[in-house]
């Protein structure tokens, strides 16, 4: 492709006792006669940690070094100021992260990329699964996947499949297993890789999955190697426990349409799978709380039929009283246990599904977390399912972890019902409750989690630890749990001799695999505990996880890998980070700022935090956690306007929002911000589409030109989608969006981020970011436009005004008399705001801040007629005659 030939790609995986060590090696040559850029991009599982990366160009190796994120950040920022870096790892799919690095190589030169990552394979539905993303993007002469598995317990089944495997390719997957060893290889020839006989397109594009399981003659397996142990616990043939499930479902307006239909489809399938010994109930929450039955109900055929009718009639409307819904669900479970309606030996589970954030009833997430934890009191497991990207995932995850459960994202795609059902299947067969694996305290230090609320059929519990005396070679463990009929209690023993016998085939074993498994599991659990910790406890957990990440060279959310490139490369350094739930975190912080209004833009608010380099970020909300340092010290963007001028004003103290549109003709110039004290003004000139859209009553308009001036500094900045012009007194300087620039003067800093955005900060005054939105050049209607964001708007004075400026001060409103409107789904109401009585409509506006591609529906009260009664005066008051 483009003169670059990838002539070899090998994926080599070695799995020892569920711990996978994967090496991807790619070799390319520049067949052109000029220097070319070579890209190495691979997708790896989110659960994996990168441990090594290197590039070898013409015999010289450039290694990646793993550092504490802070240290890497400093190195990175230095390069940022020269416009010379790229983030190397980005979240890319449901299960994957994408690692990308590029390097320029001379004509006829060769480059070898080598990436190593490790992960502990989890057992689900009775099998361990290893997932390899295959996407070479061109035909590769020497392509091979090789997997070697070594399991001391012995392998009972082994399978491999690929989503891209055709009948012809099926025969190229070779697999063998006997005793403790398993081997898989996949080595298609060039012709087998083609999409058709003479095509140059590769058929290799999709997921390659390996699944296997091990022999289980005993309920568990203990292995001891070099001062470390690992204990695998997965008893079989236990009688199933009955379960008590409360489904707590969000039926607010934002769930209407496809989301609620998919939820109902999943629930109907789940009702087919509920066992007759189980008990269940449904709690629905929107503005109000409703339940199917007052108590838990046994899953008899008659009750299940009635439940199906109830599910089919669920509809979505109103707001989101998440606290009320969860508390009602927990109350029903509490009552069932207190009144002995359910068996003593049974597993109780709360499954909560929401697509938004709490905005009625108790809506402070910390208060909700506290109340839920107190109500559950360690007795039940809480699973939180977040539908789509409008949820506060951090909140859902914290609340689930505090109650011995977990959070899971449900992606709003055509298979959402299958995702919901799949999650239920994982937790639908509890076999034991209150499982404890107890080890002699005086012999073991640094033990991973060793007590578990539930053990589910087909899963596995893994505990690892370090011996106090590294020469110790014997261990006995007391195992306890509560089963369906009686308590489970036994002692298991193992010594290093037995493990050594199991490990005679040394060629299958890489390094200190049990030690690395212990480190991986410990880091994973420390990071999980960090999510719910605060203060000193959080600092200690962070310090421990960081020390282990550095010692074992894992790229975790606390470390970064700095990749250095040959000097002639334009971008000399890249940084590989573990992606985190950054954007939602940033929005949550923004919305929870007390007494501040957030003005969002409706259309195309494409704020990619990744593209705002760290050196831009001048203030954060006291987020000192290293987890967010590199990309996510939250920019304080209180106000913004972007796309067709539509505004969403968030009113945090009401946990609600107000929306309005401004419809004006192209050519009109609107005053956005005027501050007589600091001398700052911001105006924007509207442009329209390339031609009138005959289907639309109101034509689109966007900002095609922005003017930012500071009269005290005698400074003007004019920005269009093509050019950036600075006028300082009589001096004029011009740039284009193809430039990467950092300009610093006494009271001014201007940073242009090529083709992305620019930052202007003025001394101790406010700062602004202008984002460039480029559309497809041949688009029949739309053209490029700009978005404006205000940083540090607390530096503007109380006298600030303008279409945006007036909303920098807190705003309050009251809603009265909600009644049906012209659209049955969108009720009208009377709003009292600024002493005006307005008729407003409940609706949703798209906020593209969380999901740039699809946007998120934000429920809000819509003010008609260009914001009349909400904005001071009328919108035409803000039309000015010139940009400055």
N, C-alpha and C positions, 0 to 999 in steps of 0.2 A: 504494500500500500504506500503510495507516494514515494516510491524508491526505497522504502525500508522493508527488508524481508526478515520476518521472524522465522528462523530456520529450525529452532528447537524450543520446545516447551515441555517441561517435566514437572509433574506434581507427585511428590514422594511423601507418603504418609506412613508413619510407624506408630502403631497403637499398642501400648503395653498396659494391661490392667486398666482399661477405659481411658488412659491418658494419651492424647494424640499429639504427636510432634510432626508438623507438616512443613515441607520445604518446597517452594515453588521457584523453579529456575527457568528463566527465559533468555534465549540468546538471539540477538538480531545483528544484521549487517546493513550498512548503508550502501546500496547498489548504485546510488546516484553519483554525479560528478561534482556535487557541491555539498557543504555541510547541511545536515538535516536534523530535525528534532525527533527523537525516538521516545515514544510513550510506553511506560510499563504500567498497566492498571489491572488490578485484580480485586475481586470481591471476596471478603472473608467473613466467617460467621461473627455476629455481634458478641457472642459468648467467648470468643477467642481473644488472647492477648498476643500482639506482635512481640517477638523476642529478638529479632535480628533482621537487618537489611544491609545489602552491599551492592555496589555497582562496580564492575570491572571493565575499564575501557582501555583497549590496546595494552593489556597486561598490567595496568595500574588499578589497584582496588581503592574505592572510596567507601569507607564503612559508615553506617549510621551509629550515632552514639546516644544512649538513653540517659537523660538527665532529669532532675527535678523540673517540673513545669516552669517554676519561677526563673530558674537559671536559663532554661531553653528560651523562655519568653524574652529575656534581655538580649540574647544573641539574635533572636528573631526580629525584635523591634529595631535593632541596629540595621539589619538588612532591609526591613520595611521602609525605613527612612530613605533608603536608596532605591526603593521600588523593586526589590530583588527577591521576593519570596513567594512561596505558594503553600497553602495548607495541603497536606498530603492525604489525610484520611477524612472521609465524609460519610455520614449515614446514607445508604443508597437504596435500601429495600426493607422489607419487613424483617428479614432475618440477617441482613448483610450490611457490611461497611465497605466502602470502596477505598483502596489504597492506590494512589496515582503518583507517579514521579516521571519527570521528563528530563531529557538531557540532550544537548547538541553533540552530534559526533561527525567527524570529518568523513569525506568521501572514502569508501572502501574500508572504513573502520568498523570494528566489531564491539558490541557491548554485551555484557552478561549481567542480568539482574537476579538477585537471589533474596527471597523473602521467607522468613521463618516465623511460624506462629504456633501456639499451643493451646489446647483446651481439654477440659474433662468432659467426656461424652456422657450425656444424661440418659437414663433409661426411662422410656415411655411406652406404654402399651406392650410391655414385655420385650422391648428391643432397644439396643443402643443404636444411635443414628449419627452418622458422620456425613456432613453435607459439603460438597465441593462445587463451587460455581465455575462453569466452563464457558469461556467466551473469548477465544483468541482473536476474533474479528478478521482473520485471514487464514488461508490454508497454511498449515505448518508441516514441513517435511518430516520432522521427527517429533511427534506429539505422543505423550505417554502419561497415564495416571497409574501409579503403582501403590498399592496399600498392603502393608504387612501387619497382621494382628497377632499378638501373643497374649493369651489369657491362661494363667496358671490353673484355673478351674476347668479348662477345656471348653471348646466351642461346640454349640449344639446346632446352630444354623447360621448361614451367611448368605446375604443377597446383595446384589448391586443393580441399580437401575438409573437410567438417565431420562429426563423429560424429552431430550432430543433424539433418543435412540430409535432408529428405524429398524425394520425387520432385518435389513442387511447388516446393520451395525451390531445387532443383538449378539451375533456370533463372535464379535471382536472382544466382548467382555469375557475374560477368562477368570474363573474363580475355583479355588480348591480349598478345602479345609479338612484337617484330621487332627484329633487330639487337641493340643493347645495352640496349634498354628493355623492361621488362615491367610490366604493370599488372593489379591484381586489385581488384574492388570487390564488396561484398556489402551490399545495401541492401534488406532485406525490409520490406514495408509492414506496418502494424498487423495487417491481416487475415492476412497470411502468417505472422506471428509466433504466431498463436493455435494452441493444441493441437487445437481443433475450432471449428466455425463460430461458435458464440456464446460460446466459453470466454474467460475472462480470464487463463488460465494461458499462460505463454510457452513455446514449443517450443525457444527458444534456451537450451540448457544442455548444454555439452560443449566439445570441442576443435575449433578451426578451424586447419587445418595447411596451410602453403604449402610446396611443394617445387619446386626448380629445379636446373638445372645449366648450366655454361657451355661455350663452344667450347674445344677443346683442340687447336690446331694444333701447339703445341710442348709439351714436358713441363712447362714452368713459365711464370710470368708475373710480371714485376717492375714495380712502380709507384713513381714518385718524385714527391712533392709537398711543397713548402715545407720542405725540409731533413729529411724523413722518407721511409723507403721501406718497402714491404711486398713480400714474395716468396712467391708461392703455388706449391707444387710438387706436381704430381699426374700423373706420366707414365702413359700408357695403353698398351695392347697389349704389355705386357711378358710374357714367359713366367712362369708361376707357379713359385715356389720350392717344393720339397717341405718338409714340416714334421715336427718330432718333438715329439709332445705327451705329457706325463705328466699324467694326471688324478689328483689327490690328494684323496680323498673322506673326509669325516667320516662314520663309520657308528656313532657312539656312540648310547647309548640315547635321547638327546633328539631324534635324527633319525627315530625310529621313527614309523610311521603314515604320514600324508599326505606328509611331507617326503621320506622315502626313496623312496616310490612316485613322486613327481614327479621326483626326481633320476634314477631309473631310466628313466622315460619320456623325459626329455630326452636321456640318454646313448644310448638306442636310436636316437633320431632323428639324433643326432650321428654315430653309427656308420654310418648310411646316407649321410652326407655326406663321410666321410673318403675322401680320394683314394688310389688304389692306390700312389702313390709315397711316401705318408706313413708314418711310424713312430709307434707309440703303445704305451701301457701304463697299467694302473690300479694305484694304491696306495690301500689302505683303512686308515684308522686309527680304532681305538676304544681300549680299554685296551691292545690289542696292535696290531702292524703286520702287514698281509698284502699280497701283490702277486698280480696275475693271472699274470704271467710274470716270470722273473728278469731279463730284458733287454728292451730296446725291440724291438717286433715289427713287421714290415712289414704294411701293411694289405691283404693279399691277400684275395680273397673267402672262402677257407677260414678264415683267421685272424679275419676279421670275424664269421663265423658262430659261431666258438668264443667270441669276445668277447661276443656277444649272449647266449649261454647263461650266461656268467659274470655279466653284469649282472643278468639276470633272477633270479639266486639271491642277490643281495646282500641282507643283512638288517642291522638296527641293534640294537646292545646295548653295554653297557659304558661306559667313561669316555672322555676326550678326550686322546689323546697326539698333539697337533698337531705338536709338534717332531719326534717320531719319524717321522711320516708324510711331512712335507716333506723331511726329510733323506734318507729312503730314495728319494724321487722324484728328488732332485738327484743322488744317488749313481748311480742308473740312467742318467741323462743323461750324467753325467761318464764313466762306463764306456763308453757307446755311442760317445762322441766319441774317447776314448783308444784304443779297439779298432777304430776306423774302421768301425763297424757301420752308420753313417748317412752320407749324402753330405756332402762338405766344405761345399758350398754349400747349406745348408739352415737353416731357422729353428727354433730350439728354444724351447719354451714350456712353462711349468708352470702348470696351472690348478688352484687349490686351492679347495675348497668346504667351509665349516664353518658350523654354526649355534650354536656355543657358545664357551667359552673353555677354554684348555688347563688340565687339572687332574690330569694324571698324567704321569710322565716329567719332562722339563724343562718347568716351567710358568711360569717367570719370563719375561715377554714380552720384556724387554730382552735377556736371554740368547739367546732364540730368534731375535730380529732379528739379533743379532751373528753367530750361527752360520750362519744362512741366507745372509746377505750374503757371509760368508767363503767358503761352499761354492759359491755361484753365481759369485762373482768377476766379475761384469759380462758373463758369457757368454750368459746366457739371460734371458728375460723372465718375470716372475712376476705372474700375475693372481690376486687374492684375491676370492672371492665370499662375501659374508656373508649367510647365510640367516636372515631374521627379525631380531628386535631383541635377542636374547640374546648377540650377538657383541660383542667389543670392537672396534668399527669403527676407532677411532683406531689401534690396533695393526695391524690388517689393512692399513690405508691406508699407514701408515709403511713397513711391510715391503715392500709392492708398489712404492711409489715409489722405495725404495732399490735396487730391482732392476729399474728401467726399465719397470715395468708400472703397473697401476692397480687400485684396489679398486672393487667395485660391490656395492650392496645388492640382494639378491633378496627381494622382498616375499612373505610366506607367504600368497599368495592362490591362487585357482583356476588362474591362468595362470602359476604359478611355473615349470612345465616350459618354457613358451614364453619366459619371461625368460632362463632358462639357455641355451636353444638360441639365442636372439637374441644373447646375448653371444658365444657360440662363433662364430656367423656373422660377427661383426665382425672376429675375429682368425683366421678359418679360411683366408684367402687372402693370405699374405705374398708380396710381389713383390720386395722388396729388403731387405737387412740392412745395418746399419752405414752409414746415410746421413749424409753430412756436407755442409753448405752453408757454404763458406768465403768470407768477405768480407775486403777489404783492412783489416788491423787499424788502420793509421794514419788511415783515412778514416772509420771507423764507431765510435761510442761507444754504450753502452746497447743492446746487441744481445740479442734474446730467444734462447731455446734454439735451437741450430743443429746439434745432432747427435741422431740418432734411431736406436734399436736396430732397429726394423722399420718398413717402409712397407707398409700393407695395401691391397689392391685396393679401389677405391671410396672411399678416404679422401683426405685432403690434408694436406700439411705446410705450416705457415704460420710464416714468420720475419719479424720487423719490427725496425727499428733507426733510430737517429738519426745523421745525418752530423755529423762534427766541425765542418765548415764548412757552415753552413746554406744557403749559396749553391751548394753543389756540385750538379751536375745530371747526373752520369754515374756508373754503377756497373757493375762486372763481378764475377761470382760464379763460383767453381769448385764444381762439384757432383760428389760422388763417392758410390758405393754399390756393394754387391755383389749381382749378380743371379743368376738360376738358371744361366745359361750362362757369363757373364763379368762383368767389372767394368764399372760405368757410370761414365763420366768425361767431363765436357764443361764448357765455360765459356759463361755466358750474360751478355748485356750489355743495358743499357737506359739511355736518357737522358730527362731531364725533358720534352724536346720531344715525344718519342713519347707519353709519358703525357698531356701537355697536349692532343695531338690526340685521344686517346681520350676526353678529358673535355670535349668542346666543349658537350655538353648540360648546362650548369651548373645548370639549375633542379632537376636530380635530386640534386644533391650538397648535403649539409648540412655546413657549417663545415669544420673541419680534420679530416676523417674519418680520414685515415691516421695523423695524430698521436694521435687518440683510440683508434684500433685498436691502435696501438703501446702506449699507456698501459694499455689494457684487458688486452692479452696479457701485458705486463710484470707488472702487479699479480697477475694470475691465477697466473703462474709463480712470483713471489716468495712468494705465500701457500702454494703447493704445496711449495716448497723449505723454507719455515718448518716444515712438518709434521715433517720429519726432522732439522731442525737443532737445535743446543743452544747454550747459553752465548752468547758474544759474537757468533758467526755468526748466531744466531737474532735477537739484538737488532738487528744491522745490517740483516738482511732485513726485520724489522718496521719499522724507521725508514724504509727506502726505500719499502716498500709504503704506509706511512702518508702520507709526503710526496706521493707520486703520487695517492693516493686523495683527499687534500685539494685538491691542485692542479687535478685534473680533475673534482672534485665527484662522486665515486662513493661510494655506500653499500656498503662492504666490511666484512669482519669487524673492521676496525680503526677504522671511523668510524661515526657515528650521525647520523641526521637528526632534528633537534628541530623539531617542528611546534607552532607557537604558535597558540592559538585566541582568539577574541574574549573579552573579560573576563567577560561574563555567563555563559560556559560553566563548568559545575561542574569539569570536568577540563581545566585550561587548557593543559596541555602533554602531548604524546605523544612517543614516541621510536621511530624506525624503525631497527632493527638488522638485519644480515644473520644469519639463524639459523645455528647451528653444531651439531655433534653433542654437545650439552651433557650430556644426561642420562646417556649411556653413560660419558662422561668422568668424571662425578661418581661413578658407581657403581664405576668402575675404581679411582679414587683411594681410595674408601671401603674396597674389598676388599683393597687392597694395603697398607693401614696395618699395619706389622708388629706382631704380638703383640696385636692387638685383635680382639675378637669382634664381629661385627655381628649383631644380632638383627633379622631382618626379620619383618614380619607376612605372613601368608599372603593373606588375602582383601582385595581392594579397597584396596591400598596406593596411593592416588592422590596421589602427591607430584608436583605440577607445580612445577618450579623457577620457572617464570615467575610463579607466584602468590606466591612468597616474595620479597618486595621486597628490593632490595639492602641497605637499611638494616638488615634483619634479620641479615645474614650477618656473624657475628662472628669467624670464623676460617676460613682456607682452608689447603690443603695446600701452601703455597708455590708456587701456580700464579701466576706473575707475568705470564703472557702476557696482553696486553690483549684477546686473542681471547675470553677468558672473563670479563672483568671485570664486565660489567653484570649478567648473571644467574647467573654460575656460579662465584663464589668458593665452592668446594664446602662446603656446610654439614656440620659434623662430626656427622652423625646416626649414632652408633655403635649405639644401641639404639632399637627402635621396636616398638610393638604396635598393630595396626590390624585392623579387621574381626573376624571370628569368631576368638577368641584362638588363633591358630596362629603358631608361631615358627619362623624359620629362623635358626640361629646359624652365621654364616660363620666358618671357622677358617682365616685366611689362610696361616698357616705350613704347613698341610696342603693348601692349595688345595682345600678341600673344605667341606662343610657338614653340620650336624646339624639335624634338624627334630623338633619335638614339638607336640602339640596339648594344649590344656587344655579339657576338657569339664566345664562346671559349670552349675548352674541359674540362670536369671534371678533377680536380687535378691542374688546372692552378691557380696561385695566382696573383691577380690583386692589384696594388697599387691604393688606393682610395684617400688618403690624405697624403701629406708629407709637413711638415712645418719646415724648417731648423732653424727658429728663436725660436719657442716655443719647438722644439724637439719632436713634436707629429707626429707619423705616424699611419695610419690605412690601413691594408691590408686585403683582403678577399680571401678565398680559395673556388673554385667552386666545387659543387657536381652535379651529374646528376640524372636522374630518376633511379628507381630500375633496369629497363632494357630499352633497346633502344625502342623507339616508332616507329614501322615499317611504320606508316602512315606519319611521319613527315620528311621533308627534313633536317631540322635543329633541333637537339635535345635540349630539355630544359636543362637549367643549373641554379643553385641557389647558394647562399652563404651558405655553410655548416659549415664554420669556419671563425671567425673574430679575428684579432689580433690588439689590440690598445696598443701603446707603448708611453712612454714619457721618452726620454733618459736623460733629466735633472733630473728627479726624480728617475731614475733607476727602472722604473715600467713597467710591462707588464700584459695585461689582455687577456686571450684566452677564447673565447666563442664558444661553439658548441650547437646544439639543446638539448644535454644531460647535459653538465657540464660547469661550470664557474671556471676558474683557475686564481688566482692572483699570480704574482711573484714580490716580493718587495726585490730587491737585491738578496740574496741567499734564502730568505724565500719563501716557496710556500704554498698557502692555496687553498683548493678546496671546491666548493659547487655544488649543482644540482639545477635544475629549480623547485624542490619541496620545496626549502628553501625560507623563507622570511627573508631578512637580511638587516640591515643598518650598514655599516662600516664607521667610520670616523677617518682619520689620519690628520696630520698637513695640507697637501696640497691636500688631496684626500677624496672624498665621493663616496661610492658605495652603491646603494640601489637595492636589488633584490626583485622584485614583483612577488611572486610565480606564475609560469606557464604563466607569461605575458610578462614582460619586465625588463630591468635593466637600471639604470641611473649611469653613471660615470661622475663625474665632477672633474676637476683638477685645484685647486686653482683659479687663475684669468683667467685661460685658457679656452679653449672650453669645452663643455660638450657633451656627446653622449648618445643616447638611443638606446639599442639593443632590437628589438621586436622579440619574439619567435612565429613562425608560426607552429602550429601542425596540421598535416593532419590526416585523418582517418588511423589508424594503418594498416588496411588490404587493403589499396589502392593499386591496381595492379601496379601503376606507381610511384606516387609521394611520397616523403619523407619529414620529417620536415626540416625547413630551417630558416634562420635569415634575418632580415632587419636592416639597420643602419640609424639613423637620427642624424644630427648634430644640437646641440643647441648652442647658443652664438657663432656662427661661426665668428662674428665680432672680436672675441678675437684671431683669427688666423691671421698671418701676411700677408702682400702683396705678399710675396714670396711663399705662399702656392701653391702646385701643386698636380697632381694626377688626376685620372679620374673624381672625384668629386671636388677636391680642386680647379681646374682651373676655375670652374664656379661660385666660390664665388665672383669673380669680375664682374662688369657689362659687358655685351656682346651686340654688336649691329650687325644688318644685314640689307640688302636691298633686296627686291624681285623685279625681273624684268621679263618681257616676260612670263606671265602665258599662257600656251598653253595645248591642250588636251594631256593626257598621255595614257598609254596602257590600263588603266582602265577608262572608260568614266566618272565614278563618282569622280575620283581622278586626277585633273589636275597636270601637271608638271610645274616647273618654274625654273628660274635661280636665285640662291641666292649668294649674295656677302657677305662673312663673313670672318673675319681675312685675308683680301686681297685675298681670294680664290674664284673662281667662281665654284659653285657646281650646279648639277642638283638635284632638290629636288622635292618631291611629296606631294601634299596636302592630308592629311588623318586624321584619328582620332586614338588616343591611349587611352586605358582604363586607367583612373586614379581612383584607389580604395580608395582614401582618403576621398571622400565625401559619397560614398555608398559602404561599404566594400563587400557587397554581389554581387551586379551586376556591380559595377563600373560605371564611368561616361565617356562618350566620350569627350575627349578634342581635339578640332581641332588644328593641328600643322603641321609644315613643316618637313617632314621626310627626314633625311640625310642618304643616303645609305652607304653600305660598312663599317660597324663598326664605323660610325662617321667620316670617312676619310674627312679631310679638315676642320672639325669643331673642333675636338679635336686636341691639339698640337701633331705633329708627327703622328704615326700610333698606333693602339690599342695594338700591340705586344710590343711597348715600355714600356707599363705599367705592363708587366708580370715580376714578381720578383721571386727569387729562393726560398725564405722562408718567413714564416709569419712574422718574425722579422728581 
